[in-house]
Amino acid sequence: MGRQAPRHELLAGRGQVTVEEQAAPGTLPRTRTRTTRRRYAIMLGTAAFVIALDHLTKWLVTSHIPLGEQVPAGNAFVNIHDIQNSGAAFSIGPGLTYIYLGVALVVAVYIVAWGPRMTGGLLRLLALGCILGGSLSNGIDRLVLNGNVTDFIDFHWWPVFNCADMAIVGGMLVAVYEFGFSRREEGAPARHP
């Protein structure tokens, strides 16, 4: 009787990943999303949601508030302040449009090419989708608005920002936490009961 290939080899040949990863002794196995296709769907769906939300909010702001004005007038805790920003997230480094477009393109290509193939669960896919969606959304603004991005959330003590900025920064914080957490798990000594 011929030797049958292990289940994970059979699934890998069909573009699928195993459902359970090998767990350290004394811990429960971690489950992952079943297929690469499904992982792409989660990540790209998150990116599409971020792009749609960001552009919807920017459209609402630019349609109802003249450029440079804010609602409510005065120093409320947070204002909706319609401005054009040529900098990166939170107005960092204004005037470097082509560099930001290049960085956004490199980040997008890297995430699309390698993101779903990375280990990790749903939280990591959502984080990568947020970074991808925020980068693309602000990139679209830069192409359409001559290097500018529409920003509108103003806390007065922080540079004015938009939903794409929140998605990028939030996604990066989650991704850093996730990568650090998984590394700690890999390096931790096995616990014996």
N, C-alpha and C positions, 0 to 999 in steps of 0.2 A: 504494500500500500504506500503510495507516494506521500511525501511530507507536504502538509498544507501550510501555506504562508500564514503567519500570525494575522489576527484581525486588523491591527493598526496598519500593516503593510497593504492589505487588500483595500482598506478605506483610503489610504494615501494615494493609491493608484487612480481613484475616482475623484480626486480633489477634495476629499473629506479628511477631517481630523478626528482623532479618537474622542470619545465622550468623556473619558476619565483619564487624568494624568496620574502618573505614579506618585503616591503620597508618601510622606515620611512616616515611619512607624509611629503609631499612636495618634495619628491625625486622620481626619476624614479626607477622602479624595476630592480634589477640586474639579468641578465640571466646566467644560467650555462649550461654546456654541458649536454645533455639529459640522457645519460645512463652511468652506471658504466663501462660497457664494452668499451664504446667510450673513457671514461676518461683514462682507462688502455691503450688503443691503442695509445692515444696521448703521455702519459708519457713514455711508453715502446718504442714507435717509436722514441722519442727524445733521449732516452738512447742509442738505437741502432745506431742512427746517430752519436752521440758523440763518441761511441766506434769505429765505422768505420772510422770517420775522424781522430781520435787520432792515430789509428794503421796505417792508410794510411800515415799520415805525418811522423810517427816514421819510417816506412819502407822506405820511400823516403830518409830520413836523413841517416839512417844506411846503406842504399845501395850505397849512393853516397859520403858520408863524412866519412873518417876514424875516429875511436873513439879518442876523445881528440882534434881533429882539428876543425877549424871553417872557415866559408865562409861568407863574404869575410875576408881575413886575415887582421888583424889589428883591430883598434877600430872604426868601423862604428857605427852609431846610434844603429843598431840592427844587431847581427850576428846569423847565424845558427851554433850552437856549439854542436857537438855530445858528450854528456857525459852520464855516468851511475850514477844514484843517488839512494842511499839507504835510503834517508830520506822521509818525507812526502811532501806535496805540497810545492814548493819553497825551497826544500832542508832542511826543518825543521826536527830536530831530527834524524840524520842518524843512521842506524843500528838497528832499532826497527821493523824489518820486520813482525814478527808474530803479534805484537800489531796492526800494520797498516792493516794487512790482517783481523784480528779479527774485528777491527772497521769498515772496509769496508763491511764485511759480515753483521754485525749488522745493519749498515745504509741501506744496500741493502734490507735486510729482512723487516725492518721497513717501508721503502718507498713503497715496493711492497705490503705489507700487508695493510697499512693504507693510503698511499698517495692519491689514487683516491677517497677514502671515505671522505677526508677532504673537507670542504667547500672551495670555491674559484673558480676562473675562469681559463681561458687558461694560463695566465701568471704563475700562481702557478704550474700548471701541467708541463709546460715547464721547470720551475726552478727545480722541483723535478726530472724530467727526466735528466736534465743536471748533477745534483748531483749524481744520480744513475749511469748514463753512465760513468762519470769521475771516480767514485769510482771503478766500475767494470773494467774499462780499465786499470787503474794503478794496480789493483789487479791481472789482467791477466799478466801484465809485471812482477810483483814480483814473480809469480809462475814460469814463463818461464825463467826469467833472474836471478835466484838465489837471490831473494830479492831486486833486483835493478829495477829502472824505467829509461827508456830513456827520457832524457830532451834535449831540443835543442834551445829554444828561449832565446836569451841572450841580455839583454839591458845594461849589464855591471854594472849598479847601483842597480840591483835587482837580486836575485838568478835565475839561469837558470830554465826554466819551460817548460811544454808541453801543448797540447790542453786539455787534461783531467784535468790538474790543473786549467786552465782557466774556464772550464765548472763547476768544483766543486765550486770555489770561486765565480764565477758569479752567479751560481744557489743559493748559500747560501745568497749572498747579496740581490738578488731578493726575496727569500723566507722570509728573515728577514723583508724586506720592506713590503712585502705583508701581513705578519702576523701582523706587527705593524700597518699598514694602516687599516686593517679590524678591529682590536681592537679599534682604534681611532673612526672608524665609529660606532661600536657597543656602545661605551661609550659616544658618542656625544649627546647632548640634541637635541630633535626634533625641527626643525625650522618650524614655522607657518607663512604662507604668510600674 
